[in-house]
Each structure stands twice: as C-alpha cells, then as structure tokens.
Amino acid sequence: MGSKKKNLLNLAFLLTVFSLTIWAVFRGEDLNLVFSYVKTANPVFLLLGVACVVTFILGESVIICYLLRVLGYKVRAARCYLYSFVGFFFSCITPSATGGQPAQVYYMKKDDIPIPESTLVLMIVTITYKLVLVVLGALVLIIRPGRVMHYLEPVLFWMYLGLALNVFCVVFMMILVFHPKLAKWIMVKGLKLLEHLHLLRKKGKRLKKLEASMDDYHAAGEFYWKHKPVVIRAFLITVVQRLLLFFVTWLTYRAFGLAGENPVTIVCLQGMISLAVDMLPLPGGMGISEKLFLSIFAPIFGPSLLLPAMIISRGISYYSQLTISAVMTVAAHFIIGKDHSKDSNSGGQAT
C-alpha cells in the first residue's frame, strides 16, 4: 500500500493541484452567475451521468471477475466491485493513476488471491484499458472527421502528445508481454545506464527484482496466446466502459437543453481529452483536463454555458467518481479480509 509518508505526499500534491486548478478556472469569473447557470441543468441528465460513472467503474470489475474465473478462482461479483472502486479511488488521487493497481493487489491479497495471479489480471486490464484509448484516438486522428478536427484544432499538440505517450506505453507493455527476453535486455541495459550516469545508486536487489518481474509479463504473454477469445471479450467490454464515461459530456450538453450537435462528435471530443491527459503526471488529469475542455467545447456550449458545463461534466466524470470510490474504499477496508470463515470468496482455486 505504500508508506504513510508517501500517502501524505500524494495527498499534499493532490490538494495543491486542486487548489491551483480552482484558482485558474474561476479567476475573474462571476461565481454567482456561473452557479446560477449550473442550477438550470436538468437533474435527470445529471443522474444519468452519475449512473454512467458507476457503470464505468463496475465495467472493470466485470473484467476482473471474468479473468479470475478463467484462472480458476471462485470470486463473487460483489467482491470484484470493491476491487474496482479501490483501484479507481487510488488512481484518482495519484499522478498518472499509478496508485490504483498496487492498492488492488493489496486488497486481493487480503482475500488470499496470490500476487502473481492478481498482477496478471490487472496487467491485462491495464493493457486493454490503454489499448482501447489508443485505438479510439488513432481512429480519430487517422480518419480526421471534419467537424471533430475543427473543434480540436486549437489543442492538436496535446492530442498528438497524448497519442504518442500512450502508443509508447502500450508498445512497451506489449514488448514486455510478448518478447520478455528483449524486454529484459532493454530494462537491464537501461538500469545499468542510469547507474553509470549516477542517476541511480547501484543495488543488486534492484536488478534481481527487475528480473523477477519479467516472470509476471511472461505469464501475461502466455495468457494472451492461450485465451484469445477471453482477451477479445475483455477488449470489447472496455470499449463500452470507456464510451460510457465519455458519454457524460453529451448528457451535460442535453442537461442544458442544447441540441444540434450529435453525440458521436461530443463523445469523440471527450475521448480525445482523455487521450491527451492519460499519461500526464497529474492526478485525474486535473488542471489540463479543465483547460482542454474550455478550449475544445467553447463553440459548442457558448460563452455563458461553457464554464457551467465544464463544472458539471468534470464534476460527474471525475469528482463524483472520486467521491463514490472513496466511500466504497472505506467499505472495502472494513469488509475485505475480515470474513474468510464466512466468505466463500477466499481466493480458493476451483478444482
């Protein structure tokens, strides 16, 4: 789970970025006027947006549960729900969402699911999650639909940067999975270079840990080759999962009674924002997500509704996600690992 010091540093960083974001977004704005527009939004669409966020989170739990059962573990769906909420909570509060999977591994271990198996499952989830974003982003930037590209014109640099970073990440993970020997050579050479440049201290344990981690990636590669239909299903579920979160912006658009822009355009634009911020070292893409929203959606929402729309869209897609996940993470802390004698979901492998 990490040390208390590390958690405090993450919290301090989160609060700092949040404060700077609030200052940058609301500086010079008439808050009374802004929130008077916010109050005009149709609550039905807002509730539908929250439902999309919850379904988005639970979409990952479906994949986790599915993969664990393929591996032979008897797991309840409700337990996997908790794993997903924990993962999204820690992803929301840590730079580049780095804290999500370690937290999930921790709680899955408390349920007696071995670390190699939980790591394998979460590795497949991560690769699939990022691959879907890369595919969606690449399709937009290759096909270049006129209307979408018109709105993206002011921020194309961020789009291409986000695509490049995500492609690099996915390719690197694919090398780790499908070419473990090449990956090991690259990692060892890179580690030795950093040590030679005195950017890292020489530690034999670090090299041994690096070599041991290669086994996890090798296991993931074997899983991909042996269970291709399973991986394809996980990919398709992830596509739906991703689109549900992007659809929140369309619901925000409709909440203000606006019409004329089709949902595909708005979903694509929101997806491109996610692509741009996904790999940046900011919790939840905070700050840059708001900036990109205000730049891209200005012609769609107009000057009076732009900031209220951003507040609602981000409020639902990120801050409600953070709040709901936080509540469920507290519940997970008191539930997971406390009831092995009563819970058949003890991580026992099926025969």
C-alpha positions as CSV (number, residue, x, y, z in Angstrom):
1,M,0.0,0.0,0.0
2,G,3.0,2.3,0.4
3,S,4.2,4.2,3.4
4,K,2.2,6.8,5.3
5,K,4.8,9.4,4.2
6,K,4.2,8.6,0.5
7,N,0.4,8.7,1.0
8,L,0.7,12.1,2.7
9,L,2.9,13.4,-0.1
10,N,0.3,12.2,-2.7
11,L,-2.5,13.9,-0.7
12,A,-0.5,17.2,-0.5
13,F,0.2,17.0,-4.2
14,L,-3.5,16.4,-5.0
15,L,-4.6,19.3,-2.8
16,T,-2.0,21.6,-4.4
17,V,-3.1,20.7,-7.9
18,F,-6.7,21.0,-7.0
19,S,-6.2,24.5,-5.5
20,L,-4.3,25.7,-8.5
21,T,-7.0,24.3,-10.8
22,I,-9.7,26.1,-8.9
23,W,-7.8,29.3,-8.9
24,A,-7.1,29.1,-12.7
25,V,-10.6,28.1,-13.7
26,F,-12.5,30.6,-11.5
27,R,-10.1,33.6,-11.6
28,G,-12.0,36.7,-12.6
29,E,-15.4,34.8,-13.0
30,D,-18.7,35.9,-11.5
31,L,-19.3,32.9,-9.4
32,N,-22.9,33.8,-8.6
33,L,-23.7,34.0,-12.3
34,V,-21.8,30.8,-13.1
35,F,-23.6,28.8,-10.5
36,S,-27.0,30.3,-11.4
37,Y,-26.5,28.6,-14.8
38,V,-25.4,25.4,-13.2
39,K,-28.7,25.3,-11.3
40,T,-30.6,25.3,-14.6
41,A,-29.2,22.0,-15.7
42,N,-31.8,19.2,-15.8
43,P,-31.1,16.9,-12.8
44,V,-32.4,13.8,-14.7
45,F,-29.5,14.0,-17.2
46,L,-27.1,14.6,-14.3
47,L,-28.3,11.4,-12.5
48,L,-27.9,9.5,-15.8
49,G,-24.3,10.8,-15.9
50,V,-23.6,9.5,-12.4
51,A,-25.1,6.2,-13.4
52,C,-22.7,6.1,-16.4
53,V,-19.8,6.8,-14.0
54,V,-20.8,3.9,-11.7
55,T,-21.3,1.6,-14.6
56,F,-17.9,2.6,-15.9
57,I,-16.3,1.6,-12.6
58,L,-18.2,-1.6,-12.5
59,G,-17.2,-2.4,-16.0
60,E,-13.7,-3.0,-14.8
61,S,-15.0,-5.3,-12.1
62,V,-16.8,-7.4,-14.7
63,I,-13.4,-7.9,-16.5
64,I,-11.6,-8.7,-13.2
65,C,-14.2,-11.2,-12.2
66,Y,-14.2,-12.8,-15.6
67,L,-10.4,-13.2,-15.8
68,L,-10.1,-14.5,-12.2
69,R,-12.8,-17.2,-13.0
70,V,-10.9,-18.1,-16.2
71,L,-7.9,-18.6,-14.0
72,G,-9.9,-20.9,-11.8
73,Y,-10.7,-18.6,-8.8
74,K,-14.2,-18.6,-7.3
75,V,-14.9,-14.9,-6.8
76,R,-18.1,-13.1,-6.1
77,A,-19.1,-10.2,-8.4
78,A,-19.6,-8.0,-5.3
79,R,-16.0,-8.6,-4.2
80,C,-14.8,-7.6,-7.7
81,Y,-16.9,-4.4,-7.4
82,L,-14.9,-3.5,-4.3
83,Y,-11.6,-4.2,-6.1
84,S,-12.6,-1.8,-8.9
85,F,-13.7,1.0,-6.5
86,V,-10.4,0.7,-4.6
87,G,-8.5,0.9,-7.9
88,F,-10.3,3.9,-9.2
89,F,-10.0,5.8,-5.9
90,F,-6.3,5.4,-5.7
91,S,-5.9,6.1,-9.5
92,C,-7.9,9.4,-9.0
93,I,-5.6,10.7,-6.3
94,T,-2.1,9.6,-7.6
95,P,-0.1,11.0,-10.5
96,S,-0.7,9.1,-13.8
97,A,-3.0,6.8,-11.9
98,T,0.0,4.9,-10.5
99,G,-1.6,4.0,-7.2
100,G,-4.6,2.1,-8.4
101,Q,-3.2,-1.3,-9.1
102,P,-0.9,-1.7,-6.1
103,A,-3.9,-1.0,-3.9
104,Q,-6.0,-3.6,-5.8
105,V,-3.2,-6.2,-5.4
106,Y,-3.1,-5.4,-1.7
107,Y,-6.8,-6.0,-1.2
108,M,-6.9,-9.0,-3.4
109,K,-4.0,-10.5,-1.4
110,K,-6.2,-10.0,1.7
111,D,-8.7,-12.2,0.0
112,D,-6.0,-14.8,-0.5
113,I,-5.7,-14.3,-4.2
114,P,-1.9,-14.7,-4.8
115,I,0.0,-11.7,-6.0
116,P,1.2,-13.4,-9.3
117,E,-2.4,-14.1,-10.3
118,S,-3.8,-10.6,-9.3
119,T,-0.8,-9.0,-11.0
120,L,-1.5,-11.0,-14.2
121,V,-5.2,-10.0,-14.2
122,L,-4.5,-6.3,-13.5
123,M,-1.8,-6.2,-16.1
124,I,-4.2,-7.5,-18.8
125,V,-6.8,-4.9,-17.6
126,T,-4.2,-2.1,-17.9
127,I,-3.0,-3.1,-21.3
128,T,-6.6,-3.4,-22.6
129,Y,-7.6,-0.2,-21.0
130,K,-4.8,1.8,-22.6
131,L,-5.1,0.0,-25.9
132,V,-8.8,0.9,-26.3
133,L,-7.9,4.6,-25.7
134,V,-5.1,4.4,-28.3
135,V,-7.3,2.7,-30.9
136,L,-10.1,5.3,-30.4
137,G,-7.6,8.2,-30.5
138,A,-5.8,6.8,-33.5
139,L,-9.0,6.3,-35.5
140,V,-10.0,9.9,-34.9
141,L,-6.5,11.3,-35.9
142,I,-6.3,9.0,-39.0
143,I,-9.9,9.3,-40.3
144,R,-9.9,13.0,-39.3
145,P,-13.6,13.7,-39.3
146,G,-14.0,17.3,-40.3
147,R,-16.3,18.5,-37.5
148,V,-14.2,16.8,-34.8
149,M,-10.9,18.1,-36.2
150,H,-12.3,21.6,-36.4
151,Y,-13.0,21.6,-32.6
152,L,-9.6,20.0,-31.9
153,E,-7.6,22.5,-34.0
154,P,-6.6,24.7,-31.0
155,V,-5.2,21.8,-29.0
156,L,-3.9,19.4,-31.6
157,F,-0.4,19.4,-30.0
158,W,-1.9,17.9,-26.8
159,M,-3.8,15.3,-28.8
160,Y,-0.7,14.1,-30.7
161,L,1.4,14.2,-27.5
162,G,-1.2,12.1,-25.7
163,L,-1.4,9.6,-28.5
164,A,2.4,9.3,-28.7
165,L,2.8,8.7,-25.0
166,N,0.0,6.2,-24.9
167,V,1.4,4.4,-28.0
168,F,4.8,4.2,-26.4
169,C,3.3,2.9,-23.2
170,V,1.2,0.2,-25.0
171,V,4.1,-0.9,-27.3
172,F,6.4,-1.1,-24.3
173,M,3.9,-3.2,-22.4
174,M,3.4,-5.4,-25.4
175,I,7.2,-6.0,-25.7
176,L,7.2,-6.9,-22.0
177,V,4.4,-9.4,-22.6
178,F,5.3,-10.9,-25.9
179,H,9.1,-10.5,-26.0
180,P,10.2,-10.9,-22.4
181,K,13.9,-11.6,-23.4
182,L,14.1,-8.4,-25.5
183,A,12.3,-6.6,-22.7
184,K,14.7,-7.9,-20.1
185,W,17.7,-6.9,-22.2
186,I,16.3,-3.4,-22.6
187,M,15.4,-3.0,-18.9
188,V,18.8,-4.3,-17.7
189,K,20.7,-2.0,-20.2
190,G,18.6,0.9,-19.2
191,L,19.1,0.3,-15.5
192,K,22.9,0.0,-15.9
193,L,22.9,3.2,-17.9
194,L,21.1,5.1,-15.2
195,E,23.6,3.7,-12.6
196,H,26.5,4.6,-14.8
197,L,25.2,8.2,-15.1
198,H,24.8,8.2,-11.3
199,L,21.1,8.8,-11.6
200,L,20.5,5.6,-9.6
201,R,22.7,4.0,-6.9
202,K,24.0,0.5,-7.7
203,K,21.9,-2.1,-5.9
204,G,22.0,-5.8,-6.6
205,K,18.5,-6.2,-5.2
206,R,17.1,-3.8,-7.8
207,L,18.4,-5.9,-10.7
208,K,17.0,-9.1,-9.1
209,K,13.6,-7.5,-8.5
210,L,13.6,-6.4,-12.2
211,E,14.5,-9.8,-13.5
212,A,11.8,-11.4,-11.2
213,S,9.2,-9.0,-12.6
214,M,9.8,-10.4,-16.1
215,D,8.1,-13.6,-15.0
216,D,4.8,-11.7,-14.5
217,Y,5.0,-10.4,-18.0
218,H,5.9,-13.8,-19.4
219,A,2.8,-15.2,-17.7
220,A,0.7,-12.4,-19.2
221,G,2.0,-13.3,-22.7
222,E,1.1,-17.0,-22.2
223,F,-2.4,-16.0,-21.1
224,Y,-2.9,-13.9,-24.2
225,W,-1.9,-16.7,-26.5
226,K,-4.0,-19.4,-24.7
227,H,-7.1,-17.3,-24.1
228,K,-7.5,-15.1,-27.2
229,P,-11.4,-15.1,-27.1
230,V,-11.2,-14.1,-23.4
231,V,-8.9,-11.1,-24.2
232,I,-11.2,-10.0,-27.1
233,R,-14.2,-10.0,-24.9
234,A,-12.3,-8.0,-22.3
235,F,-11.4,-5.5,-25.0
236,L,-15.0,-5.1,-26.1
237,I,-16.2,-4.6,-22.6
238,T,-13.5,-2.0,-22.1
239,V,-14.7,-0.2,-25.3
240,V,-18.2,0.1,-23.8
241,Q,-16.7,1.1,-20.4
242,R,-14.7,3.9,-21.9
243,L,-17.5,5.2,-24.1
244,L,-19.8,5.4,-21.1
245,L,-17.5,7.8,-19.3
246,F,-17.1,10.0,-22.4
247,F,-20.9,10.0,-22.8
248,V,-21.2,12.1,-19.6
249,T,-20.3,15.2,-21.6
250,W,-23.2,14.5,-24.1
251,L,-25.5,14.2,-21.1
252,T,-24.2,17.5,-19.8
253,Y,-25.0,19.1,-23.2
254,R,-28.5,17.8,-23.1
255,A,-28.9,18.8,-19.4
256,F,-28.8,22.4,-20.6
257,G,-31.5,21.8,-23.2
258,L,-29.0,22.2,-26.1
259,A,-29.4,20.4,-29.4
260,G,-27.8,20.4,-32.8
261,E,-24.5,18.6,-32.1
262,N,-24.6,14.8,-32.4
263,P,-23.5,12.6,-29.6
264,V,-20.7,10.9,-31.7
265,T,-18.9,14.3,-32.1
266,I,-19.1,15.1,-28.4
267,V,-18.1,11.6,-27.3
268,C,-15.1,11.7,-29.7
269,L,-14.0,15.1,-28.4
270,Q,-14.2,14.0,-24.7
271,G,-12.3,10.8,-25.7
272,M,-9.6,12.9,-27.2
273,I,-9.3,14.9,-23.9
274,S,-8.8,11.6,-22.1
275,L,-6.2,10.5,-24.6
276,A,-4.3,13.8,-24.1
277,V,-4.2,13.7,-20.3
278,D,-4.0,10.0,-19.6
279,M,-0.2,9.7,-19.3
280,L,0.5,13.1,-17.8
281,P,1.7,13.1,-14.2
282,L,-1.4,14.7,-12.7
283,P,-4.0,13.1,-10.5
284,G,-7.1,12.6,-12.7
285,G,-5.5,14.8,-15.4
286,M,-6.5,17.7,-13.1
287,G,-5.9,21.1,-14.4
288,I,-5.1,20.2,-18.0
289,S,-8.5,18.4,-18.4
290,E,-10.3,21.6,-17.5
291,K,-8.1,23.7,-19.8
292,L,-8.7,21.4,-22.8
293,F,-12.4,21.2,-22.1
294,L,-12.7,25.0,-22.1
295,S,-10.7,25.3,-25.3
296,I,-12.5,22.5,-27.3
297,F,-16.1,22.9,-26.2
298,A,-16.2,26.8,-26.3
299,P,-18.0,26.8,-29.7
300,I,-20.4,24.0,-28.6
301,F,-21.6,25.4,-25.3
302,G,-21.2,29.1,-26.0
303,P,-19.6,31.7,-23.6
304,S,-22.4,31.7,-21.0
305,L,-22.7,27.9,-20.5
306,L,-19.1,26.8,-21.1
307,L,-17.8,27.1,-17.6
308,P,-21.0,25.7,-16.0
309,A,-20.8,22.8,-18.5
310,M,-17.2,22.1,-17.5
311,I,-18.1,22.2,-13.8
312,I,-20.9,19.6,-14.3
313,S,-19.1,17.4,-16.8
314,R,-15.9,17.2,-14.7
315,G,-17.9,17.1,-11.5
316,I,-19.6,14.0,-12.6
317,S,-16.9,12.2,-14.6
318,Y,-14.0,12.8,-12.1
319,Y,-15.2,14.2,-8.8
320,S,-18.3,12.0,-8.4
321,Q,-16.0,9.1,-9.4
322,L,-13.6,10.1,-6.7
323,T,-16.2,10.6,-4.0
324,I,-18.1,7.3,-4.7
325,S,-14.9,5.3,-4.9
326,A,-13.7,6.9,-1.7
327,V,-16.8,5.8,0.2
328,M,-16.6,2.3,-1.3
329,T,-12.9,2.1,-0.5
330,V,-13.7,2.7,3.2
331,A,-16.2,-0.1,3.0
332,A,-13.7,-2.3,1.3
333,H,-11.2,-1.7,4.2
334,F,-13.7,-3.0,6.7
335,I,-15.1,-5.9,4.6
336,I,-12.2,-7.4,2.6
337,G,-10.1,-9.8,4.5
338,K,-12.3,-9.7,7.6
339,D,-14.6,-12.6,6.9
340,H,-12.6,-15.5,5.5
341,S,-14.5,-18.0,7.6
342,K,-17.9,-16.9,6.2
343,D,-17.0,-15.8,2.7
344,S,-16.6,-18.4,0.0
345,N,-14.6,-15.8,-1.9
346,S,-11.4,-16.6,-0.1
347,G,-9.4,-16.8,-3.3
348,G,-9.5,-20.6,-3.2
349,Q,-8.9,-22.1,-6.6
350,A,-11.5,-24.2,-8.2
351,T,-10.9,-27.8,-8.9
